[in-house]
């Protein structure tokens, strides 16, 4: 038996028996706020010894499968999780929001036909069209199209061609020698080069406008499509896309090994020839209804004040969306079960939200935060789990170092699970960000990586990547954290307020929207 699981069993009984009292009160360094750890043992017992999280993860991934926002499977996941929350004793419902349009992946193949025959590992980018119902063939070219001037210089080369816009990514061979300091520096420099952009606001706006126009300019020049390097090892693919940026021509993510080979062939003066057939379906209505699954355990003393526990339910569709973010979603569902079935009653309402539309730009959580903006000052905090299958290691303070003592106190009961480290990291890319502009304290737990960068958005993101103990631990940490946040003696000070980002389609020059090949 795992050493930490033994510790959980030993801890559960005495902690569960604790009543309130000074022994369970922890100071936080935040005026007027102390942490009450009463009842943590009952939550730990439920989470570590009576877990249903792996069973639920298997149903979500193996039975319902990938949950691309706008798909029937995404709605099936909404309905199933709502019923699960209700079965665990929480009030649950679906909240509608409107999505820009749906995209459905169809059959696709891509083949190298010269200088030799070879099937290419590749997948269509989301919210990109197909090849018009027939195979198309053309050479591969690599050009610099990073500015209007460079694209003009290469425009003649792209007609009838598959276009590579960057050199191959630097993907390290883990079976080879260890990376040297020079290798690390070269990789960092390449990454910085991809991230770099104009610092002047006018120049930055001009570059952003060109970036929006770029695929339309390539289409107008006669390109067959754009090729992207997946940037992962061992033929793993990558995926993204959004109805806020519908592409006018095929865009294909190609396994790194294939993309790098095309680049090497071009370096030898040999032009690869590719043939591809891509069938996708776009349904770009002005608004398509989508849903977030919302459940509550009502507070006994301050029911109008809310702790939000969340994750995103949607996924990409190459795998079955386990580590991104079935694990976080099922930990959220499990946290609700843990609290509801522990017999404990929170003082504030705990609201569990499974967002959709996260992969397309945090759209579901942004719409939720916007629709509930009037309630922002009554939201104690938002806590999210969205970094893969690994156990929680602690909390990132999201630029709020004054809350260090608060989170040390909240995580004290899970010290034996190695989950109580606190750092001042600012974590991006997931749903807690949608609440920060409203001043709501928002946090995304730190986790052990467990190969997350390999599995996420790839065809390898499947149920077997989940780890039983890690997911029990993460669910338990979320439940303990949510319950203690609900029972704090006061409200956490608000963060800095900013103008919330607007969910809107990328603006493209009107004359390019009318251009057809």
N, C-alpha and C positions, 0 to 999 in steps of 0.2 A: 504494500500500500504506500502511496506517495507520502513523504514525510509531512508536507504541508496539509494534505488531506487529513492525516492523523491529528495534526494540530487543530484543524477546524472542528473535528469531532470532540476533542478534549475541551476546546474553548466554548463550544455551543451551550453545554448544560449550565455552567455557572453564570455565564453572561445573560442567558435567557431568563434566569431567575432574578436578575437584578431589578430592583425598583428604582425610582428616581432618587436622587440624592447628590450630595456634593462630590462623591467619588466619581460620578459620571459626568461632571461638568468640566469643560476644558476652556481655558481662556484662548482668545484668538488674536489679540492685538488690534482688533477692530472695535472701536468704542460701542458699548451696548450690546455686543454679540458674544455669546458663549455657545459652545457645542455640547449637546447632550447626547452621550453615547448609549443611553439606556435602550435596551432591546436589541443591540447589535448582535448579540449571541443567537437570538431567535432567527434573525435574518441569515446569519452565517450557516446555521443548521439547515434551514430551508434550501439555501442556495447550493451548499456543498454536498448535502446528503440526500436530497429529494429532487434533484434537478430533472427537468424535462427539456433542457435546452438543445441537446444534440438530437433528440428525437424530432423536435420541432424544426431544427435546421434541415434535417434530412427530408422532411415532408416539403418544406419550402423549396429546396433546391432540386430534389429528385422527382417530385410529383408535380409541383407547379412549374418549376424550371426557371429559365431566364425571364426577367421582368422588365423589359424595355418599356419606358414610359409611353403610354398610348396604346399598349398592346392588351389583348384579352387576358394574358397571363398576369399583367400588373393589376388589373381589376380583380382577378381571382385571388391574388395575394392580399389585396385590400379586404375582400369579403372574408377570407379565411382567418386573417389576423384579428379582424373585428370579433368574430365568433370565439376565437381563442381567448381574447381579453375578457369577453363576457363570461365564458366558462370558468375563468379564474376568479370571477367576482368583481371585476371592474365594470363601470359603465362605459360603453364604447359606441362610437358612431363614425361615419365617414364624412369628411368635410371636402366639398368640391372646390376646385380651382380650375381655371381655364388655361389650356395648353395651346401653343401656336400651330400644331399640326402633327400628324402621325407619319411614321416611316416604317416600312416593313421590308426586311431583308429577303431577297429572293435567291434563286440558284445563281451560282457564279463559278466560273473557272478561269484560270489564267495560265498560259503556257508560253515558255520560251521556244521559239521556232528556229532561231538562228543565233549563234553559229552552230547550235545543236538543239535537239529536242529535249525538253525538260518541263515537268509540271511544277508550277510556282506556288509556294505556300503564301496565300494572300486572302484578304477579305475587304469588301467594300466598306469605306467610311460611312458612318451613319448620316442621314439626311443629305445623301448624295444620290444623283440619278444613276441609272444603268446605261447600257450601250445601245438602247433603242431597239431591243428585241433581236439583235443579230451580233455575231462576233465582229470585232474590229481588230485590225492588225497594223502595227507601225513600229518604227524604231524607238529606242530609248535614247533620250538626250539629257544631259545635265547642264543646267544654265543657272546663272545668277539673276534672279528676278526680285531682289530685295528692295530695289528702288525703281521709280519710273524710268530713269535713265538706263539702268542695267537691263531692264526688261526690253526696252526699245532696241538695245544693241543685239539682243538674242532673238528677237521676235520672229525672224525668218526661219529659225531652226525648229520652231515648235509645231509648225503646220503638219498635221498627220502623225504626230509623235506622242509617246508617253514621256512625261516631263518629270525629271528629278530636280528638285530645287535646292538640295543640300548634299554635301558629301556624306558618306556612310558614318553613322554614329560610332563612337568609341565604346564597344562592348567588350569587357574584359573576358579573356579565356580563363575560367576558374580552374581548368585542368592543367594550365601551364604554370610558369614561374610566378611567384608572388609579384604584385605590382610594386614597382620601385617608386622612389620619391619623384623622379622625373615623370613617370607615367601618371602619377596622381596629379601633378601640376598640369600636365598636358590635358588631362580629362577635365580638370576644373576650368582651364582656359577655354576649352571647347564649349563647356556648359555656359560660362559667362558670355561667350560670343553669341550663343543662341538667345540668351536672355537680354542682351544689351539693346538699348534703344535710345533715341534722342532724349536729352534731358530738358531741353527747352520746350515749353508747353506748346508753342505754335508748331515747332518741328515735330513734336510727338503727335499732335492732332493730325498733321499732314501725313505722317507715316501710318497712323491708324486708318486713315481714309484710304490710303493706297493699299494697305493690307486687305481691306474689305473689297476693293475693286480687283485685286490681283487675279483671282480665279476667273472672273468675268473677262478680264483682258486676255487671259490665256485661251479662254473659249473663243473669243472674237478672233484671236490669231490662228485658230484652227487646231489647237491641241486636242488629242484624243482623251487625255486624262492626266491626273497628277499621281505620282508614286511617292509614298511616305515610307521611311524606315521604321519598323516596329520598335527598334532600339532595345530588344530583349534577346536573350540567348536561346539556343536550342529550338529554333523555329517557333518560339512563342510570338503571338501577335499582340497587337495593342488596339485600342478602339476609343473613339470619341465622336463628337458631332452634336448638333443642336438645331432645333427649328428656328432658333434666333439667327442662325447663319446657314441657310440652305444653299448648297453648292450648285453651280450651273453645269458642271461637267463631272464625270466620274472621278472619284478620288479613292485610291486603293492603298491600304497599308500592306506592306510586303515584309515577310520575315527578314530579319536583319541579315542572315546568311545569304539570302537571295539578292537583297538590295546591295550589299557589299560586293557581291560577285558582279552585278551589273556595272558598278563603279570601277571595279578592277578591269573589266573588259574594255570599258571606254578608255581607261588609261593605257591599254595596250593598242589602241587604235582599232578595236573590233567593236562594231555596233550591234548590241543585242536587238533582236526583233521579238516583240511580244504580241500574242494574240489573246484576246479576252472576250468573254461573254458575261455580262452582269445584268441581272434583272431585279430591280427594286421597285417598290410602290410608295409614292409620296401622296399624302392627302392633306394638302395645306389649306384647310379651312381656317377662317379667322380665329376660331376658338373651338377647342375640343375639350369636353369635360374630363378632368382627372380628379383623383382623390388622395387625401392624406387620411390614414387611419388614426383616430384619436380616442384615447381611453383615459378614465380618471378614477382615482381613489380620493374621495372627498375629504377635506380637512375637517377636524372637529372643532377647532377654535378660530381659525382664520380661513374659511373656505374660499374667500375671494382672492387670497394670495396663493400663487401657484409656483411649483417647481416643475420644470419641463425636462423629461428624460426622453432622448430621441436618438434616431438613427435613420438611414434611408433604406427604403424597401425596394426601390427600383434597382436595376442592374443593367449591365451590358449583356449582350446575347451570344457571345462566342462560347462562354462557359455557362454555368448555372448560378452565378452570382453568390457564391458562398462567402469568400473572404471580403468581398466588396458588393453589398454589405450585409449579406445574410447573417453573418456572425453578430454584427452590431444590432440588427433588427431583432434577432432572436434573443439576444442578451437583454434588450429593452422589454420584450414580451415576458421573458423570464423574471426580470426585476419586478414587473407588475405581479406576477404569480407569487414571488417570494414575499412581497409586502402583504398582499391580500390574504395569503394563506398562513402568514405568521401569527395572525391575530392582533397585530399591532395597529394602532390608529394614528396616522400622522396629524399634526396640528394644522398644517397647511395642505391644500389640495396638491396631489401629485398627478401630473398629466403626462401620459406616455404618447408620443407622436411618432408614427412611422411615415416619413416624408417620401413622396415620389418626386420625379423631376430633378433629383440632385445631380445626376450625371450630365444633364444638359445645361447646368449652370445654376445649381441651388434653387431652381425655379419654384418648386413646391414649398420649400421653407420660406423663401422670400415672399411668396404670395400669402402664406400663413401669417408671417410677421406683419405684413402690411395690413391684412384684414383685422388683426388683433392689436394694432398700434395703440389704441386707446387703453389697452390693458398693460402696456409695457411696464409701468411703474409698480404694478402688482405682481410681476413675475420675479420671484426670488432669484432664480438662476436657470440657465439652460445647460444641461450636461449631455454630451453626445459621445458615442463610441463609433469610430469609423476609420480604424487603421489596421484592419485585418483580423487574423485568427488568434493573435498572441494575447497572453495574459496582460492585465493592466499593471504597469509599473508605478503609476502615480498620476499626478495632474500637472498640466501646463497652465500657467497663470494668465496667459493671453495678454501680456503687458500690464498686469495688475500686481506688482510685487508686494503691495500693501496687504494682499490677501494670503500671503505665505502662511502665517500662523493659523488662519481659518482653515486652509486645506490640510495643514498638518494635523489639526484637531479632528477634522472630518475623517481622515484616513487612518487615524490612530488604531481603530479596532481591526484594521486589515494589515497591520504591520507584519504579522507572521506569514502573510501571503506575498511579502515583498512588493506591496502595492502602495507604499506611503511616501515615495520620493516626490518632491515638488520642485519644479523649475520654472523659470520665467520665459519659457518658449512661447512664441506667437505662432499658433498652428493655423494653417490655411486649408482651403479646398473642401470644407464640409459645412454642415448645416448650422452650426452654432454661429457662424459668421453673419447669418441673415438677421440675427437679433441684436448684434453689437451696435449698429447705427441708432437704435432706439434707447441706448443706455443700459440695456439688459446685460448683466454679467453672463458671459457665455464661455464654455470650456469644452475641450475635446481631450479625453484621457490619453495619456501616453501608454503605449503598448510595446511588448516584444515584437519585433518585425516579422519573425517566422516566414521569411521569404515573400512578404507582401508585395514587394515591387516586381516580383516575377509573376505572381498569380493574378494580380488585379488587372482587369480589362482584357484578360487573355482567355484562351480556350482551356487553360489549366485551372480556372477558378471553379472548383467543384467541391462537393460535400466532404470528400476524403481529406481535404486540407484543413478542416476543422479539427481542433484538439480538445478532447473532452475536458481535461482538468483546467486548461486555460480558459475555456468558455464558461465553465462553472465559476471560476474565480472572477472573471470579468463581470458576469451577471450579478454575482454577490457584491462586488465592489460598487457597482451601479446602484443596487438596492440600498446598501448601507449609506452611500453618499446622498441619495435622494431623500431617504427617511430623515437623516440628520439635517439636511438643508431645510426640510419641511418643519423641523422642530427647533431651528435656531431661535434665540431670544429676540432677534430683530431682523430687519431687512438689510441685505448687503447693499452698501453704497452703490449708487448708479455709476456706470462708466461714462466716458465721453460720448456725446451724441453727435452724429454726422448725418449728412443727407443720404438716405438709403438709395442703393443703386436701383435703377429702373430696369425691369425686364422688358426688353424691346428688341426687335430685329435689328441686325447690323445694317447700317445705312450704306447703300451702294449707289454710285452715280447713276441717275435716272437713264441716261442715254445707253448705259451698258446693259440695263435690264431689258432693253428692246432688241439687243443684238442677238442674232441667231447665226449658227454656223451655216 
